[in-house]
């Protein structure tokens, strides 16, 4: 799944739209796409709405549900509600955002194993 980059023109403003791309291992289906296919329609709608905000505004810490994970190059997008979902993202040059990992969060603290998956994928992306 790829979201396209274009310019919105209106009211004498030009605003850049960020490219949001899903992490996809070589010759495999994206684990993020699989997660989206398996989740409920309501949750999928919430997730895609949040990704649309990222597409419009980028990974901006002023947005309440986005925060930089200290000590890493990763950003965390939080989706709250009945199902708490965490999306780990990486900001890349040329206004591109790579979605690395997505998970249902059941406990207060994010499991180190899940964060390590996102870090490993970020290294794969940066090594390309």
Secondary structure, DSSP 4 states (H G I P E B T S, - for coil): -BPPP-EEEETTEEEE--EEEE---TTS--HHHHHHHHS-HHHHHHHHHHHHHHHHH-S-TTSTTEEEPTTSSEEEEEE-SSS-EEEEEEEETTTEEEEEEEEE--SSSPPHHHHHHHHHHHHHHHH-
